[in-house]
Amino acid sequence: MKKSTAKNEKVYIGFDISQKKIAVYAVCGDASCKNEVMIANDRNEISRFLSQFDDPSKVCVVMETGTHDLWMSRFIESQSERQMRSI
């Protein structure tokens, strides 16, 4: 997944969460990522993935509600100023 090239655009990251893996999709402005990225469903992998974005305040993570949303949303919010949305 490529970093956003526009410095002022917000990046929306969608997490499709399963027990062991997270399918990640991104939208920035009018462009969406054409590839799905799979990461492990654990704190280290989530942190590693999100650390690639230079400005956390420009990243909004969106995820479905379910078994993992409570710990995951708290963890992501504790890492930086990222915005969380659960659907």
TIVO-2410 file (N, C-alpha, C; in nm, 3 decimals):
# residues 87
REC num residu      c1      c2      c3 atome chaine
REC   1      M   0.085  -0.117   0.000     N      A
REC   1      M   0.000   0.000   0.000    CA      A
REC   1      M   0.090   0.123   0.000     C      A
REC   2      K   0.064   0.214  -0.090     N      A
REC   2      K   0.147   0.333  -0.103    CA      A
REC   2      K   0.104   0.440  -0.004     C      A
REC   3      K   0.202   0.519   0.038     N      A
REC   3      K   0.172   0.635   0.122    CA      A
REC   3      K   0.096   0.738   0.041     C      A
REC   4      S   0.022   0.822   0.111     N      A
REC   4      S  -0.049   0.931   0.044    CA      A
REC   4      S   0.052   1.030  -0.011     C      A
REC   5      T   0.030   1.073  -0.134     N      A
REC   5      T   0.121   1.169  -0.194    CA      A
REC   5      T   0.078   1.312  -0.166     C      A
REC   6      A  -0.049   1.333  -0.138     N      A
REC   6      A  -0.098   1.467  -0.108    CA      A
REC   6      A  -0.086   1.491   0.042     C      A
REC   7      K  -0.012   1.591   0.079     N      A
REC   7      K   0.020   1.613   0.220    CA      A
REC   7      K  -0.100   1.651   0.306     C      A
REC   8      N  -0.200   1.717   0.249     N      A
REC   8      N  -0.313   1.763   0.329    CA      A
REC   8      N  -0.437   1.675   0.319     C      A
REC   9      E  -0.429   1.567   0.244     N      A
REC   9      E  -0.546   1.482   0.229    CA      A
REC   9      E  -0.553   1.380   0.343     C      A
REC  10      K  -0.674   1.357   0.388     N      A
REC  10      K  -0.697   1.256   0.490    CA      A
REC  10      K  -0.698   1.119   0.424     C      A
REC  11      V  -0.641   1.021   0.491     N      A
REC  11      V  -0.639   0.884   0.443    CA      A
REC  11      V  -0.735   0.804   0.530     C      A
REC  12      Y  -0.828   0.734   0.466     N      A
REC  12      Y  -0.922   0.649   0.536    CA      A
REC  12      Y  -0.879   0.504   0.516     C      A
REC  13      I  -0.852   0.437   0.627     N      A
REC  13      I  -0.806   0.298   0.625    CA      A
REC  13      I  -0.920   0.211   0.675     C      A
REC  14      G  -0.962   0.114   0.595     N      A
REC  14      G  -1.067   0.022   0.636    CA      A
REC  14      G  -1.007  -0.111   0.679     C      A
REC  15      F  -1.045  -0.155   0.799     N      A
REC  15      F  -1.001  -0.285   0.851    CA      A
REC  15      F  -1.118  -0.382   0.843     C      A
REC  16      D  -1.103  -0.490   0.767     N      A
REC  16      D  -1.199  -0.600   0.764    CA      A
REC  16      D  -1.136  -0.710   0.850     C      A
REC  17      I  -1.186  -0.725   0.971     N      A
REC  17      I  -1.119  -0.803   1.075    CA      A
REC  17      I  -1.172  -0.945   1.082     C      A
REC  18      S  -1.081  -1.040   1.085     N      A
REC  18      S  -1.115  -1.179   1.115    CA      A
REC  18      S  -1.032  -1.222   1.236     C      A
REC  19      Q  -1.047  -1.343   1.278     N      A
REC  19      Q  -0.981  -1.390   1.400    CA      A
REC  19      Q  -0.828  -1.377   1.393     C      A
REC  20      K  -0.767  -1.412   1.280     N      A
REC  20      K  -0.622  -1.413   1.270    CA      A
REC  20      K  -0.564  -1.308   1.176     C      A
REC  21      K  -0.643  -1.257   1.084     N      A
REC  21      K  -0.593  -1.164   0.983    CA      A
REC  21      K  -0.683  -1.041   0.973     C      A
REC  22      I  -0.626  -0.934   0.918     N      A
REC  22      I  -0.701  -0.812   0.888    CA      A
REC  22      I  -0.676  -0.779   0.741     C      A
REC  23      A  -0.783  -0.768   0.664     N      A
REC  23      A  -0.772  -0.719   0.527    CA      A
REC  23      A  -0.781  -0.567   0.534     C      A
REC  24      V  -0.683  -0.499   0.476     N      A
REC  24      V  -0.674  -0.354   0.486    CA      A
REC  24      V  -0.696  -0.291   0.348     C      A
REC  25      Y  -0.779  -0.188   0.345     N      A
REC  25      Y  -0.808  -0.111   0.224    CA      A
REC  25      Y  -0.788   0.036   0.257     C      A
REC  26      A  -0.753   0.118   0.159     N      A
REC  26      A  -0.731   0.260   0.185    CA      A
REC  26      A  -0.796   0.347   0.078     C      A
REC  27      V  -0.842   0.465   0.122     N      A
REC  27      V  -0.897   0.566   0.031    CA      A
REC  27      V  -0.835   0.699   0.069     C      A
REC  28      C  -0.785   0.771  -0.031     N      A
REC  28      C  -0.727   0.904  -0.010    CA      A
REC  28      C  -0.778   0.995  -0.118     C      A
REC  29      G  -0.858   1.093  -0.079     N      A
REC  29      G  -0.918   1.182  -0.179    CA      A
REC  29      G  -1.010   1.103  -0.269     C      A
REC  30      D  -0.986   1.111  -0.400     N      A
REC  30      D  -1.067   1.037  -0.496    CA      A
REC  30      D  -1.007   0.902  -0.533     C      A
REC  31      A  -0.889   0.872  -0.481     N      A
REC  31      A  -0.819   0.749  -0.519    CA      A
REC  31      A  -0.834   0.643  -0.412     C      A
REC  32      S  -0.852   0.520  -0.454     N      A
REC  32      S  -0.855   0.410  -0.359    CA      A
REC  32      S  -0.744   0.313  -0.394     C      A
REC  33      C  -0.699   0.244  -0.294     N      A
REC  33      C  -0.595   0.143  -0.315    CA      A
REC  33      C  -0.657   0.028  -0.394     C      A
REC  34      K  -0.592  -0.015  -0.497     N      A
REC  34      K  -0.647  -0.123  -0.578    CA      A
REC  34      K  -0.613  -0.260  -0.520     C      A
REC  35      N  -0.518  -0.264  -0.430     N      A
REC  35      N  -0.477  -0.390  -0.372    CA      A
REC  35      N  -0.518  -0.399  -0.225     C      A
REC  36      E  -0.556  -0.516  -0.188     N      A
REC  36      E  -0.586  -0.545  -0.048    CA      A
REC  36      E  -0.455  -0.588   0.017     C      A
REC  37      V  -0.429  -0.538   0.136     N      A
REC  37      V  -0.311  -0.578   0.211    CA      A
REC  37      V  -0.360  -0.661   0.329     C      A
REC  38      M  -0.297  -0.774   0.352     N      A
REC  38      M  -0.333  -0.858   0.466    CA      A
REC  38      M  -0.226  -0.843   0.574     C      A
REC  39      I  -0.271  -0.819   0.696     N      A
REC  39      I  -0.178  -0.814   0.809    CA      A
REC  39      I  -0.231  -0.906   0.918     C      A
REC  40      A  -0.145  -0.945   1.009     N      A
REC  40      A  -0.186  -1.031   1.121    CA      A
REC  40      A  -0.271  -0.950   1.218     C      A
REC  41      N  -0.361  -1.016   1.284     N      A
REC  41      N  -0.447  -0.952   1.382    CA      A
REC  41      N  -0.376  -0.952   1.518     C      A
REC  42      D  -0.276  -0.867   1.529     N      A
REC  42      D  -0.206  -0.849   1.658    CA      A
REC  42      D  -0.150  -0.709   1.669     C      A
REC  43      R  -0.121  -0.668   1.790     N      A
REC  43      R  -0.078  -0.530   1.817    CA      A
REC  43      R   0.048  -0.490   1.741     C      A
REC  44      N   0.147  -0.578   1.738     N      A
REC  44      N   0.273  -0.544   1.672    CA      A
REC  44      N   0.254  -0.519   1.523     C      A
REC  45      E   0.174  -0.602   1.458     N      A
REC  45      E   0.153  -0.587   1.314    CA      A
REC  45      E   0.071  -0.462   1.283     C      A
REC  46      I  -0.030  -0.435   1.364     N      A
REC  46      I  -0.110  -0.314   1.344    CA      A
REC  46      I  -0.023  -0.191   1.361     C      A
REC  47      S   0.058  -0.189   1.465     N      A
REC  47      S   0.147  -0.076   1.491    CA      A
REC  47      S   0.247  -0.058   1.376     C      A
REC  48      R   0.305  -0.167   1.329     N      A
REC  48      R   0.401  -0.161   1.218    CA      A
REC  48      R   0.334  -0.105   1.093     C      A
REC  49      F   0.213  -0.152   1.063     N      A
REC  49      F   0.144  -0.103   0.944    CA      A
REC  49      F   0.114   0.046   0.954     C      A
REC  50      L   0.058   0.091   1.066     N      A
REC  50      L   0.018   0.231   1.079    CA      A
REC  50      L   0.136   0.326   1.091     C      A
REC  51      S   0.253   0.275   1.132     N      A
REC  51      S   0.370   0.361   1.148    CA      A
REC  51      S   0.423   0.412   1.014     C      A
REC  52      Q   0.379   0.354   0.903     N      A
REC  52      Q   0.428   0.399   0.772    CA      A
REC  52      Q   0.367   0.533   0.730     C      A
REC  53      F   0.264   0.579   0.800     N      A
REC  53      F   0.201   0.706   0.766    CA      A
REC  53      F   0.267   0.818   0.847     C      A
REC  54      D   0.318   0.920   0.776     N      A
REC  54      D   0.396   1.026   0.838    CA      A
REC  54      D   0.316   1.112   0.936     C      A
REC  55      D   0.190   1.139   0.905     N      A
REC  55      D   0.110   1.230   0.988    CA      A
REC  55      D  -0.013   1.156   1.039     C      A
REC  56      P  -0.006   1.100   1.161     N      A
REC  56      P  -0.118   1.023   1.215    CA      A
REC  56      P  -0.249   1.100   1.223     C      A
REC  57      S  -0.243   1.233   1.234     N      A
REC  57      S  -0.365   1.311   1.243    CA      A
REC  57      S  -0.443   1.310   1.111     C      A
REC  58      K  -0.378   1.268   1.002     N      A
REC  58      K  -0.443   1.262   0.871    CA      A
REC  58      K  -0.494   1.122   0.839     C      A
REC  59      V  -0.487   1.031   0.936     N      A
REC  59      V  -0.529   0.892   0.915    CA      A
REC  59      V  -0.653   0.862   0.999     C      A
REC  60      C  -0.756   0.811   0.934     N      A
REC  60      C  -0.878   0.769   1.003    CA      A
REC  60      C  -0.896   0.620   0.978     C      A
REC  61      V  -0.895   0.540   1.084     N      A
REC  61      V  -0.913   0.396   1.071    CA      A
REC  61      V  -1.060   0.365   1.095     C      A
REC  62      V  -1.118   0.289   1.003     N      A
REC  62      V  -1.258   0.250   1.011    CA      A
REC  62      V  -1.263   0.098   1.019     C      A
REC  63      M  -1.343   0.047   1.115     N      A
REC  63      M  -1.354  -0.099   1.127    CA      A
REC  63      M  -1.496  -0.137   1.166     C      A
REC  64      E  -1.530  -0.260   1.135     N      A
REC  64      E  -1.659  -0.312   1.175    CA      A
REC  64      E  -1.658  -0.342   1.325     C      A
REC  65      T  -1.774  -0.337   1.386     N      A
REC  65      T  -1.781  -0.375   1.526    CA      A
REC  65      T  -1.786  -0.527   1.535     C      A
REC  66      G  -1.728  -0.577   1.641     N      A
REC  66      G  -1.724  -0.722   1.660    CA      A
REC  66      G  -1.635  -0.758   1.776     C      A
REC  67      T  -1.588  -0.880   1.777     N      A
REC  67      T  -1.509  -0.934   1.887    CA      A
REC  67      T  -1.384  -0.852   1.918     C      A
REC  68      H  -1.316  -0.802   1.816     N      A
REC  68      H  -1.187  -0.736   1.835    CA      A
REC  68      H  -1.192  -0.583   1.839     C      A
REC  69      D  -1.307  -0.524   1.810     N      A
REC  69      D  -1.309  -0.379   1.792    CA      A
REC  69      D  -1.275  -0.301   1.918     C      A
REC  70      L  -1.311  -0.348   2.036     N      A
REC  70      L  -1.286  -0.272   2.158    CA      A
REC  70      L  -1.137  -0.261   2.187     C      A
REC  71      W  -1.067  -0.375   2.194     N      A
REC  71      W  -0.923  -0.367   2.225    CA      A
REC  71      W  -0.847  -0.298   2.112     C      A
REC  72      M  -0.889  -0.325   1.987     N      A
REC  72      M  -0.816  -0.271   1.873    CA      A
REC  72      M  -0.833  -0.120   1.864     C      A
REC  73      S  -0.953  -0.070   1.882     N      A
REC  73      S  -0.974   0.075   1.873    CA      A
REC  73      S  -0.901   0.146   1.985     C      A
REC  74      R  -0.903   0.092   2.104     N      A
REC  74      R  -0.828   0.153   2.216    CA      A
REC  74      R  -0.679   0.151   2.190     C      A
REC  75      F  -0.630   0.041   2.137     N      A
REC  75      F  -0.487   0.031   2.107    CA      A
REC  75      F  -0.446   0.133   2.001     C      A
REC  76      I  -0.520   0.143   1.892     N      A
REC  76      I  -0.486   0.235   1.784    CA      A
REC  76      I  -0.491   0.379   1.833     C      A
REC  77      E  -0.593   0.414   1.909     N      A
REC  77      E  -0.603   0.551   1.962    CA      A
REC  77      E  -0.490   0.581   2.059     C      A
REC  78      S  -0.445   0.482   2.135     N      A
REC  78      S  -0.337   0.505   2.231    CA      A
REC  78      S  -0.202   0.526   2.164     C      A
REC  79      Q  -0.188   0.481   2.040     N      A
REC  79      Q  -0.061   0.491   1.969    CA      A
REC  79      Q  -0.034   0.631   1.916     C      A
REC  80      S  -0.139   0.708   1.890     N      A
REC  80      S  -0.119   0.840   1.830    CA      A
REC  80      S  -0.251   0.914   1.828     C      A
REC  81      E  -0.258   1.016   1.745     N      A
REC  81      E  -0.379   1.096   1.734    CA      A
REC  81      E  -0.469   1.048   1.620     C      A
REC  82      R  -0.460   0.922   1.585     N      A
REC  82      R  -0.545   0.869   1.477    CA      A
REC  82      R  -0.690   0.869   1.520     C      A
REC  83      Q  -0.775   0.892   1.425     N      A
REC  83      Q  -0.919   0.888   1.453    CA      A
REC  83      Q  -0.968   0.745   1.427     C      A
REC  84      M  -1.062   0.702   1.510     N      A
REC  84      M  -1.122   0.570   1.495    CA      A
REC  84      M  -1.270   0.584   1.467     C      A
REC  85      R  -1.321   0.501   1.382     N      A
REC  85      R  -1.464   0.493   1.355    CA      A
REC  85      R  -1.501   0.345   1.349     C      A
REC  86      S  -1.603   0.307   1.423     N      A
REC  86      S  -1.653   0.170   1.416    CA      A
REC  86      S  -1.786   0.171   1.346     C      A
REC  87      I  -1.806   0.076   1.258     N      A
REC  87      I  -1.933   0.069   1.184    CA      A
REC  87      I  -1.998  -0.066   1.207     C      A
***
